Amino acid sequence: GPSRDGAYIIGLSLQGASWDVNGAQIEKSKPKEMFCPMPVINVKAVTKEKANVGGIYHCPTYMTEQRGPTWYFNAQLKTTSPPARWTLAGVALIGDVA
């Protein structure tokens, strides 16, 4: 059924990292893997206070690989690594992968 407090989206790909489906968290990308397809994501708005919790990478989400002006929002992805690792690696979610 529909999401009670957000919207389900499909079709995003993770660039610069992989998604561990079983652990439901971000992990190091596999060799020669440019993009990792993401499962269905429940997107919902949260206050800034609720967004600032540990073990979360605030992953920028863009319409295209061009990034920049195509930014949508920051997705909160669970991580066991320090979030700075993913920031330094330039990890992002991309909507339209060519």
N, C-alpha and C positions, 0 to 999 in steps of 0.2 A: 504494500500500500504506500501512499504518499508519506513523506517525512512530516512529522508533527511540528517540528521547529526549524525547518530549513528546506533544502532542495537537494535531491540526489543528482549528481552529475557524473557523466561517463565520457571517456575519450581523452583524458589528460595523460601525458607521458612525463616521466621523471627524467631530467637530463643531468648527468654527472653523478648519479647514484642509482641504486636499485631499491626495489620495495620488497621486503621480506613479508610475504603473504601470511605465513604461519605466525610470525612474531608481531605482525601488524606494525612494522617500524622500518625506518630508512636504514639502508646498509650500503657498504662499498659496492660500486658497480662491478659487474662481471667483465672479464676481458673482452675487448672489442665491442662492448655494448654501449651504443651512443644514447639510446632512449629505452626506458623501461615502462611498458604500459601499466597504468594504474588501475586498480579495481574501481568499482563504483564508490564515489565519495559523497558523504552527507555533509553539505556545506551549510553552516548556520552562523549567524552573527553572534559574537560574544563581546562583552565589555573589555576594555584594555586591562582592567584588574584581573579578570578571569583568564586572560590570554597569557599573563606573566606567571607561568608555572615551570618548574624544572623538567628536564628530560624532553623538551619540545624544541624542534627546529621550525622557526617561522619562515617557511619556504615561499619565496615570491612565485606568483602564478601569472604567466603571460599568455596572450593570445597566440603569439608567433615566436619563432626562434630569434626574431629581431630584438626581442625584449623591449627595453626602454619604454616608449609611450604605449606599448600594448599591455601594460601591467593591469591586472584585475584586482587581486587581493593577496594577502599572505595566508597560506594554508598552514595549519599546525600539524606537523608530522612528528610522531613519537620517535625518539632516538636514545640509544644507550651511549653513543659517542657524544663528546662535547658539541653543542650546536655550532660553535665556531669552525669546526672541521668542515661542515657542509657549506658555510658561508664562504670560507677560503677557497673551496672547490667550485664555487659558483653554481651550486645545485639549485635547480628551478623546476617548476612544473610548467609544461608547455601545452597549450590547447591544440594548435594546428601544426602538426609535424609533417613536413613535406615528404 
